[in-house]
Amino acid sequence: MNETTKQTPPGRFITVEGGEGVGKSSNMDFIADYLRKQDITVCRTREPGGTPFAEAVRELLVKRDAAPLTDKAELLLIFAARDSHLQDVILPALSRGEWVLCDRFTDATYAYQGQGRKLGEAAVAWLEQWIQGERRPDLTLLLDAPVSIGLERADKRGERDRFEQETVQFFQTIRETYLERAEAEPERFRRIDASQSLNQVQSQIQTELAQWIRQLPEALS
């Protein structure tokens, strides 16, 4: 009688997106804890960042008193950091069957650089295909709140970083872009009303995650 070899379920790639002050950090903690309670091995990471090189790029991008960057240089740095992140962290974790939980990914680039910086969707899409190939998130949780609420919360954290100093119109464009992307890809995105209390937000996140996990092919076996 031949022994059956149990295959490791495939890794899954979950991203958490949203503008400033929507509560990504606190909810990343909640999501990671929830997944681990389901006996899922979680690789938690962020963008820009995740590797020593990408974290150094992050400093250049977000530090309040960093040297000035052109918009194109900003976009290219983000994808340079993303390539390092993908090759050294994300893809190896997925190949081990781990679930990667990432604070922002390429949707943020479409929102911040593509539309916020007005570099256009085509430039981001070309770089996305070159760097990522067909790799896209399996699930994206979009934490969405009115810009006024997000910026008020961001101010409570202290001094604004380089991006947080942008205009209200800039952040309104970011929000609109995220919502447009969510509407265009409803099978991937789950919109979370981040204007609610933290308990309400996390309750909605848990409901969405539980429903999504139940429909995965391996959940049926």
C-alpha positions in Angstrom: 0.0 0.0 0.0 1.5 3.3 -1.0 1.8 6.1 1.4 -0.1 9.3 0.4 2.0 12.4 0.5 0.3 15.3 2.2 0.9 18.4 0.1 1.5 21.7 1.8 -1.4 24.1 1.0 -0.3 27.1 -1.1 0.8 30.3 0.5 -1.5 33.2 0.2 -0.7 36.9 -0.3 -2.8 39.4 1.7 -2.3 43.1 1.5 -3.7 45.9 3.7 -4.2 49.2 1.9 -5.5 52.7 2.7 -4.6 56.3 3.0 -3.1 58.1 6.0 -4.6 57.6 9.5 -6.9 54.7 8.6 -5.4 52.4 11.2 -3.3 50.0 9.2 -0.7 49.3 11.9 -3.1 48.4 14.7 -5.2 46.3 12.3 -2.2 44.5 10.9 -1.6 43.2 14.5 -5.2 42.0 14.6 -5.1 40.3 11.2 -1.8 38.5 12.0 -3.2 37.3 15.3 -6.4 36.1 13.7 -4.6 34.2 11.0 -2.2 32.5 13.5 -5.3 31.4 15.5 -6.4 29.5 12.4 -3.0 27.7 12.5 -1.7 29.7 9.6 2.0 30.6 9.5 2.2 34.3 8.8 5.1 36.3 7.3 4.3 39.9 8.2 6.0 42.7 6.3 5.6 46.2 4.8 6.2 48.4 1.9 8.4 50.2 1.2 10.5 47.9 3.4 10.9 44.3 4.4 14.6 43.9 3.5 17.7 46.0 4.6 17.9 47.6 1.2 14.1 48.3 1.0 14.1 49.7 4.5 17.0 52.1 3.5 14.9 53.2 0.5 11.9 53.7 2.9 14.1 56.2 4.9 14.8 58.2 1.7 11.1 58.2 0.8 9.3 59.0 4.1 11.8 60.9 6.2 10.5 64.5 6.7 13.9 66.1 6.1 15.1 63.7 3.3 16.8 65.1 0.2 14.3 66.3 -2.4 13.2 63.6 -5.0 11.7 64.0 -8.4 8.4 62.2 -8.8 9.9 59.7 -11.3 12.8 59.0 -8.9 10.3 58.3 -6.2 8.5 55.8 -8.4 11.6 54.0 -9.5 12.9 53.8 -5.9 9.6 52.2 -4.8 9.9 49.5 -7.5 13.6 48.9 -6.7 12.6 48.3 -3.1 9.7 46.1 -4.2 12.0 43.9 -6.4 14.2 43.3 -3.4 11.2 42.6 -1.2 9.6 40.2 -3.6 12.8 38.2 -4.3 14.1 38.0 -0.7 10.9 37.9 1.4 7.5 37.5 -0.3 8.2 34.8 -2.9 10.3 32.6 -0.6 7.6 32.8 2.1 4.9 31.9 -0.4 6.9 29.0 -1.7 7.1 27.6 1.9 3.4 27.7 2.2 3.3 30.7 4.5 0.7 33.5 4.2 2.3 36.9 3.5 0.6 39.8 5.2 1.9 43.1 3.8 1.2 46.6 4.8 0.7 48.2 1.4 1.8 47.0 -2.0 1.4 48.1 -5.7 -2.1 49.4 -5.2 -0.5 52.1 -3.1 1.8 52.9 -6.0 -1.1 53.4 -8.4 -2.8 55.7 -5.8 0.2 57.7 -4.5 2.5 57.9 -7.5 0.2 57.0 -10.4 -2.5 59.5 -9.5 -1.3 61.5 -6.6 2.0 62.4 -8.3 0.2 62.4 -11.7 2.7 60.0 -13.3 -0.2 58.0 -14.8 -1.4 54.4 -14.6 0.5 53.2 -17.7 4.0 53.9 -16.1 3.0 52.0 -12.9 1.5 49.2 -14.9 4.6 48.7 -17.0 6.9 48.6 -13.9 4.4 46.3 -12.1 4.5 43.8 -15.0 8.3 44.0 -15.3 9.0 43.6 -11.6 6.2 41.3 -10.5 5.2 39.3 -13.6 1.8 37.8 -12.9 2.2 38.0 -9.1 -0.6 40.0 -7.5 -2.2 39.8 -4.0 -4.8 37.1 -3.4 -6.8 39.4 -1.1 -6.6 43.2 -0.4 -8.3 44.7 2.6 -8.9 48.4 1.9 -9.3 50.4 5.0 -11.3 53.4 3.9 -12.2 56.5 5.8 -13.0 60.2 4.8 -9.8 62.1 4.3 -10.6 64.6 7.2 -10.9 61.7 9.7 -7.7 60.1 8.5 -5.6 63.3 8.7 -7.0 64.1 12.1 -5.9 60.7 13.4 -2.5 61.1 11.7 -1.9 64.4 13.4 -2.4 62.7 16.8 0.6 60.4 16.0 2.9 63.5 16.0 4.9 65.2 13.4 3.9 64.3 9.8 6.3 62.5 7.6 7.1 63.5 4.0 3.9 62.1 2.5 1.7 63.2 5.3 2.6 66.8 4.6 0.8 66.7 1.3 -2.4 68.6 0.6 -6.0 67.5 1.3 -6.6 67.3 -2.4 -3.7 64.9 -2.8 -5.2 62.6 -0.2 -8.6 62.9 -1.7 -7.1 61.7 -5.0 -5.5 58.8 -3.2 -8.8 57.8 -1.7 -10.7 58.1 -4.9 -8.1 55.9 -6.7 -8.3 53.2 -4.1 -12.1 53.1 -4.3 -11.9 53.0 -8.1 -9.5 50.0 -8.0 -11.7 48.3 -5.4 -14.7 48.7 -7.7 -12.8 47.4 -10.7 -11.6 44.3 -8.9 -14.3 43.2 -6.5 -13.1 39.6 -6.4 -9.8 40.7 -4.8 -10.8 43.8 -2.7 -12.8 43.9 0.5 -13.6 47.5 1.6 -13.5 48.0 5.4 -15.2 51.1 6.8 -12.3 52.5 8.8 -14.3 55.5 10.1 -15.9 53.1 12.7 -14.6 52.3 16.1 -11.6 50.0 16.3 -13.8 47.1 17.6 -16.3 47.6 14.7 -13.5 47.7 12.2 -11.9 44.6 13.5 -15.3 42.8 13.6 -15.8 43.6 9.9 -12.2 42.5 9.1 -12.8 39.2 10.9 -16.0 38.6 9.0 -14.4 39.3 5.7 -11.4 37.1 6.4 -13.5 34.2 7.7 -15.7 34.3 4.6 -12.7 34.5 2.2 -10.8 31.6 3.9 -13.9 29.4 3.8 -14.1 29.7 0.0 -10.5 28.7 -0.6 -10.1 25.4 -2.4 -8.0 23.9 0.4 -10.7 24.8 2.9 -13.1 22.3 1.1 -10.8 19.3 1.6 
